[in-house]
Amino acid sequence: MEIKEAIEKAKQNDQMAFNFLLDTFWNDVYGFQLKRTENENDAEDISIQTFSKAFDKIDTYNDNYVFKTWLIAISKNIHIDLLRKRKSSITSTTPHDDDHEFYNIVDESPSPEDKLITEQNLAKLLRDIKKLKPHYQEIINLRYFQELSYKEISEQLQEPINNVKVKLLRAKKLLAEIITKK
């Protein structure tokens, strides 16, 4: 799949296109943020938020610009906002209007990662899950073992629903990588 084709499919809520774009640009966005923040957790969180926001606003993407540049700009703005929030002594509890607007990312068919995960012996799977970072362990536990909906996970973690979706997608990909390395 080419980038332009993936973007067009993503605009039509194609889950495979979202996965392709995430896989293709994750290292670029994460690497950019790692240089800026010098902190793996912050870089990962900002990267997740970047893809969440980009997927929410994919309809606004102008193909006169390079997609990677658009993602990096979103990522940079999220980091700047984070720094402002940290520096601000008064925290605002008023939610932004755009935090409540989101497009459902349809995931009706199991991804290759899902198939791989379900084929594993439960004991081996639990050992592999323990190799993930704690926040990935938690989101996999909430989704697959406690069988919570995205909305319930969002409420429990106090994170926007799209962050939950992107974080879960990333957790599944990392877990699949651990499983296939054996």
MOKA-V731990 format. One record per pair of residues at least 4 apart in sequence whose C-alpha atoms are under 6 Angstrom apart, sorted by the first residue. I is the first residue (numbers start at 1). GAP is how many residues later the second one is. If there is no record, write none. Layout:
I,GAP
I,GAP
This chain:
6,4
6,11
9,5
9,8
10,4
10,7
10,8
11,47
11,48
13,92
20,4
22,4
26,4
27,4
29,18
30,4
30,13
30,17
33,4
33,10
34,4
34,9
42,4
46,4
49,114
50,4
50,25
51,4
52,110
52,111
54,4
56,46
56,47
72,4
84,4
110,4
113,63
120,5
121,4
132,5
136,35
140,4
141,4
142,4
142,6
143,4
143,5
148,4
150,4
153,4
154,4
154,5
154,6
154,7
163,4
164,4
